[in-house]
Each structure stands twice: as structure tokens, then as C-alpha cells.
Amino acid sequence: MKPGARRHKPRGGPGRTAGPPVELVIETIGGEGDGVAPGPAFVPFTLPGERVLATGAGERRELLQVLQPSEDRVVPPCPHFGTCGGCALQHWAHDPYLAWKVERLAGTLARQQIETEILAPFAAGPATRRRLALHARRGGRETARLGFKARKSWDLVEIGVCPIADPAIQAAIPALKRLAAPLFEHPKSAPTLHVTLTASGLDVDISGVERKSGGLSADARVQLAERAAEADFARVTIDGEVAYQARAPQVRFGQAVVALPPGAFLQATPQADVAMAAFVAEAAAGAGRIADLYCGVGTFTFRLAEVAQVYAADFAPEAIRALGGALAAAPGLHGVTAEARDLVRRPVLAEELKKTDVAVFDPPRAGAAEQTAELARSAVGRVIGVSCNPATFARDARTLIDAGFALDRVLPVDQFLWSPHIELVGVFSR
């Protein structure tokens, strides 16, 4: 029997009636990472070509046993895989897994009638994630239960290890469980610890603590600060409000060192951050003036400012303040003008882009429909789009293409390892 060819405990959902076990042959992998058999029937933790025994009714089934495993099946590296909802594809060998992600990206573009050169993907490895959102539930007096939500459930899977996370975050799990213990004074509190590894140490922003009752008591705040100090965390905040700080959390972008605001967005892995920024800067080479739209705290801004003058805009004033605060100590830049601006309600207009050669946009998952419409109207010669959602990227790309741009090339980026998600950077030219 090949690795992974074993029985699986069936999991049922609310209102689900389990039918008799049936044999199914998996043909493809669906968008959420489940295997798809004719019908269709979706079976998690299966691979193309496998013959499996499944239970359940309707389209959603549960795996009982792999009867004939694929040659691409491997032993999942995490002991929590199968119950934890964080990963879907640890049982798949790396090369076919990555090829599937790239094929999905190409298919998403094709649905908008877009063909382009898709470059070899960048793939982050295990133990590289610098950001995790860990859910906490009441445990004992000294430690809380900490982990991820179970697959297709609100239940918590308490974790001891997480193979995707940086070793520094993994090593801090016991301390994070202690940190979370004082957060349950109110029965409605359901805290989430947003943990970010920075050059200064761990930065923890806590959400989900009940505030209507007045928030944490003074005693609980003292306990929180004491436990943060014991663990040598850089900072702990509650919904952005500082509860403890030993050092300002910092991250480097090119020549700049930025002091992060609480809860600030960062690329999930520093390796992907560097690779994407290098790709964007190379694509912007030769520009005289660059617009960096949805710039955040400067993920691309500072590398772009080594190429040309940059106008940077983002909806978050705290991100713009952090970016601006790093400018004075960053050598070798051509100059940056930064503005807090809602690019949905007030996109940078085509007329404002008259002297801009290159525009970069890196929006949230909803995409940049309003800003893309202005880029399409503008005289900008090159546009670089960064996206965590290929579907909204394809929609926005269609707007640019219809206005006379061509999508020259796309770099797929896999930094959410063993999940169905794929990111990308696309380069457009007139």
C-alpha cells in the first residue's frame, strides 16, 4: 500500500445524511482542493486517478479509504492534516500540485479570453510563513487552546506544530497559548491572534475580545503584558491599541526599514516578498515616474523608488504614515510622494497620471475595478498588476486589454503552501 493509502475517519456536517459507501474514481481536482469524481462528487484528500471509497450524499462526500492510490500521493508532513482546515493538499507531490495551480490560473485568464506567457512559478517552501492567524478558545487558567478552525466547521483544532510557519512562530506556540489565557473574561470573547514575525521579534495583534462590557480588566491587561514580556514579544496590541511594547516591530523593504503599524499587511513569506518586488522593479525599469497604487507600507514603493520618482497611495492612513516615516533614513531613492486615498471612491484619475510612465496596483481580493478604469483611460504606457485573486485580476485585465493594452507575461506566485490559492504579477504594455 502506498503512503497515505489508509482509512479516513468520515466527517459529517449539519443536516448531512450519510449514504452507503460507494466506490468513486477521481478525475480532477476542484477549485477548493477536493478531488472530483463524475456526478460530480467532491471528495477531500484525494488525487486524480485514484479509486476511493467515500460516504455521504449529494455532491459533497467524505473519504473512507483510498483503494488505489496515485503515484503522486505522499505522506502529509503535518500531524493535524485532515482535521485542521488550514491546508487541503499536503498529500500531493510538489510538482503536480504546483502544475495544477498554474493550470487553474491559466484557466481563469482563459475565461476572460486572455492568453499570455505564463512564467515558471515562484514557490515558497515549508517553514517560511511569517504571518499566521491563530484562533484561541478558553482552556485552563494558565494556557488557552490555540489553533485553526477545523475543516468545514467552527470547531477548533488545537495545534502543537505548523509546518508552513517560520520556526520562530512554531517555537512560540506555547507562549502564545499562555498569552491568550487572560482574554476570556467575557463569555462572548473569541480571540484571534494575528501573529507576524518581524526583524524585531513577534508582533501580535489580537481581535475578537468582547468590548461592549468594557474590554479587558486592568488585571487581565497586566497579565497579558507580563506574559508578553516573559516571551520577549516585540509588541502586543488589541484591535490596534498597544497593550505591551518592548520594541517597534520593523521590516525591511529594499534600503528602507519600516516600523509596522498594528495589523499591517505584509506578503505572507519574505521570500515571495523579495521575488515579487524584484520582478516588479525589473518590469518598471526605464520609467521616469511611477505610480504605486494600493502601496500599503511600501512593499514595492521603496524598490520602485530606486528606479524613478514614485507617487504612492493607499486607503490606510497608518500605512502611509509608516511609509513616510521610513523615507528619511532610506538611501539612494529618487523621491517618494505618499498620500492616504480611497482608490475605490477616489481613484487616481487619468488626468493625474499624465506624467506617469508606469503604474503598479496591488489591491485587496476585490480587485481594482475603479482604478483600472482610470488606467485604461490614461496615457500610461506600462501597467504592473499584483493580485491575490486571479478572478478579479482577469476582470481588471480585460478592462486594460479592451483599452489597447496587452498582457505580456504573468508570474505565478505560490506563497500559501498546500492551499488552493495562487497569486500573480502581470505586466501590461500598450
N, C-alpha and C positions, 0 to 999 in steps of 0.2 A: 504494500500500500504506500502511495507517495505521501510526502509531507502534507499535512492538512486534510488528508482523506479520512475524516473521522465523523463521528456523530456530533450534531449540534443540538443544543437544547432549544426547542421551539419557543418563540416568544409571541404571545398574542396581544392584540390591542383591545381597547374597549369596544364591546359590541361585536367582536370578531368570533365567528363560529368556525372551529377547526373541522375541515372535512377529512375524509380518509387520506392517508398518504398516497401521493402519486409520483410516478417517475417522470422527469422532465429532462429535455436536452437543451442546454443553454446555448443560444446562438450569438448574442451580442451583450454588451454592457450598456445599460441605460444611463441617462443623464445624472442620476443620483448615485451611480456606482453599483447598482444592483444588476445581477445577471438577468437577461430577458429570454424567456422561452416562448414558443408560439402560443398565441392566445389573445393578448400577451399575458404572461405570468412573470412577475418580478420576484426574484429570489436573491436575497443578500448573500454576500460572501461566496459567490460562485463565479466561474470564469467561462469564456467562450469554449465550446466543445465538450464541456463536462456533462455527464449524465448524473443526475442528482435525485434524491428522494426528498420531497417537500410536502408540507401540510398547509392548511389554510383554505380560504375560499376567495373567489374573485381574482382580481389582478395581483394583489399583494399576498405573497406566500412566505413561509418560513422554512429555512433549510433544516432538514433532519439528518441527512447523510450525503456525502459525496461518494457516489458509487463508482464513477470512473473519472479520476481527476485529470486536469490538464497538465501538460508538461511545464506550463508556466506557473503552476501553483508552488508557493514557497511557504515556509513556516513563518507566521507573523512574529515580529520581534517583540511585541508588547503583550504582557500577560493580561491586560484589560481589553484587548481587541475582541470584538464580538458582542460585548455588553456596553462598553463606552461608546458614546455617539460621536466622538471626535474624529475617528478615522474609518474609512469604508473599504480601503483597498490594500491593506498590508499583506494580504495573501497572494498578491500578484507580483511576479518578477518585474524588475525595474524597467527593462527595455520595452516590453509590450505595454506596460502601464503608461509610460511616457508617450509612446506612439499613439495610444488611444486618446490621450489628452490633446495631442496635436491634431489628430483627425477630427475630434469634436470641434476644435477651433476653426479648422478649415470648413467644416460643415456649417457652422454658424455664419461665417462670411458668405458662403455659397447661397444661403437662404436670402441674402440681400444682393445676389448676383455679383458678388465681388470675388475676383481671382487675383492672387498676388503671390510673390515669392515668400514662402514661409521658411525662415532660417532655422538652423539647428537650435533646439530649445536650450535655455538655461534651466538647470535643475538644482535646487537646493538639496543638500543631503540631510540625513538624520542629525539630531543634536545641534541644530542651527537656529531654531526659532527663538527670537528674543522677546516675543510678546505672547502671553497666554491670558485667557480669561477663565479663572477658576471659580466655580460655584461653591459656596460654603453653606453648610447646614449644621444645626445645633448638634454638638457632641457632648463631651464631658466638660468639666469646669476648666480644665487646662488646655484642651485642644478641641477644635471643631472638626467636623467631617469636611473634606475638601476634595473636589474632583470635577468631573464633567457630567453633563446630563447623559442619561442612558439613551441608547438608540430608540428614536420614536417614542420618547417618554419624558416626563418631568422628573422621574426618579434620578437620584444622584448615584454615580459610580465613583466611589472613593478611590483615589489613585495613590500609589506609592512611587511610581516611576512614570515618565512620559518620554518615549524615545525621540519624539520630534523636538523636544525642548533643549535649549542650551544646558550643558551640565550644571552651570551655576544656578539656574532656575530649579532643575531637578533636585540639587542638593539642598535647596531652601524649602522644599515642601514641608518638612516637619516644622520649621519655624513659621511658615505661612499658616499652618494649622493652629499653632499657638496664637498667632496674631489675630486670627479670626474669632477666637473663643469669646472675647468680650463684646461681640457685636450683636448678641441675641437678647438684649433686654426686652425688646418688644416682640410679641409673638408673630407679628406680620413681617419682621425683617427676614429677607432672603438675600444675603450679601453676595456680591460677585467681586472677586479680587482681580483687577486688571494689572497684571504684573509685566513690567518692562525692564529688561536688562540694559543698563546704560554703562558708559565708561566710568561713572561714579558709583556704581552699585545698583541694587534693585530699587525701582520706583514702583510703588503700589498705590493705585487709585481704587478706592472702594465705593461701589454703588449698591443700591438695594437695601440700605439701612433705613428703617422706618423713621420719618422725620416729623410727622404730624404730632407725635407725642413729645416733641422737643429734641429728638435725636438722642445721641449717647449722653449718659450722665457724666459728670466730672470724674467719677471713679473709673468708669469704663474707658474714658479718654486717657487717664493716667496709665491704666493697664496696657492700653494699646501702644502708648509711647514707650513704656518700659520694655515691652516685648519687641518693638521695632529696634530699640537701642541694643537689646541683647543679640539680635540677629544682624546688627550692623547694616540695616537697610539705609539707603540714601534718603528716602522720603516716603511718607505715608500720607495720603490725602483721602478725604471722604467727600465725594462729589466735587472734587476740585479744591476743597478747603483743607489747608495744611493742618494735619494732626501731629506730625512729627517730621523734623528735617534735620539731618546731620550734614548733608552736602547737597548742593544743587545737582540734580540729575543732568548729565551732559551727553551729547552725541556729536560725532564729527561728520561733517559733510565737506569733502574736499579739504580746503585750507581753513574752513570755519569750524568753530566749536560752539554749539548752540545749547543754551540752557532750556530744557524742555518744560513747557507748561504741563500741569497735571492732565493726564488723559490724552496727550498729544498723539497724533497719528504718526506712525513710522512704518516703513516697509517691514514685513514680518521677519525677514532674515537680513543681517548686514551684508551677506554675500550677494543676495539679489539686489539690495540697495546699490552696491558698488557697480555691479554688472549693468543694471538698468541706467544708472547715471552716466556711466562711460558710453553706453550706446546712444543715449540722448545727446550728450555733448558732441560725440562724433558726427551725429546726424545734423547738428546745428553749426558745424564748422563753416567758417567763412561769413557768418552773419555779422551785420553791423549793429543791429538792435534786436533783442529777443523779448518776447512776452511770455512769462511763466504764469499760467493761469491755473488756479487751484494749487497754489505753490506750497501750502502747509507751512512747516517750519523751515523749508528750504532744501528739501530732498534733492531737487535738481537745480535750484536757484544758484547756489554757490559754484557748482561746476560750470553752469552756463555763463556765469559772470567772469569766468576765466577765458571765455570765448569772445564775449561782447557785453555791451551795456544791457541790463535786464530791468524790465518792469515786471514786478511780482505782485500778484493779487490773490487773496483768499478771503473766504467769508468769516474766518475766525480771527477776531482782533488779537487774542492772546498769542496766536501763531505768528502773526505779523510783528508783534512786539518782540517775540523771541528771535525772529529772523533779524529784525533791525538791531537788536542788542548785540548780535554777533558780528556785525559788519565792521566795526572799528578795528577789531583785532584780527581780521582775516586779510592776509597779504595777497597781492597780485590780482586784485579784482578790477574789472573795468567800470564798476559802479552799479549800484542796485537802488532802484526806487520801489518801495513797497507800500501797498495800500490794502486796507481792510475793505472788502467789497463783496456784496452778494452777487455772484455771477449768474444766478438764475433770474433774480428780479432786475438786476442792473448789469447785464453782460457788457464787456468792453466792446464798444461799437466799432464798426468797420472804419468810420472816420477817425477814431482814436488810434487806429493801427496803421496810419498812412506811412509812417517812417519805420515800421517793423518788418524785418526780413523773415523772421522765424517765430512761430508761435507754438508753445508747448501747452498741452492741457492734460491734467491728471485728476479727473473728477471722482466723486463717490460712485457707488454702483448704479445710481440712477442715470449716469451719463451727463453729457453737457449739451443738450439739445439747443438751448437758447444761445449759448456761447458759440456753438458750432455754426449756427445760422449766421452770426456776425462774421465769423472767419470766412464762411463761404462768400459773403458779400465783399470782403476786404480785398486788398491787393497783396496780401501776404503771399510769398512765393513758396514757403515750405511750412508744413504743419506736422508736429510730432504728437501723437496721441498715446497716452498711457492709460490702461484700463484694467480693472479687476473684474469686469463683466463683459465678455465678448459680445453678448447680445446687444447691449446698449452701445458698445463701440461700433458694431456693424451698422446700427441705425445711424449714428453720427457720421460714420464713414460714408454712408450712402449720400448724406447731405453734401459732404465735401466733393464727392465724385460727381454728383449731378451738377455741381457748380464749376467743374473743369479741373479738379484735382485728380491725380492718380495715386493709388495706394502702392508705393514702390516695394515695400518689404515689411514683414512683421517678425518680431522676435517673441516667440512664446516664452513665458516665464512660469516655472512651477516652483512656487515657494510655499504652497500649502500642501505639503507632502502627504500622500496617501488619502487625499480628499479628491472629490470630482472637480475642484476649482482649478482654473488655469487663467493666468494673467497674460498681458501682452503689451508690447510697444510697437506702434505702427508709424511709418514715415510716409508722408504725403508730399507730392510736389505738383505744381501747376503743369 
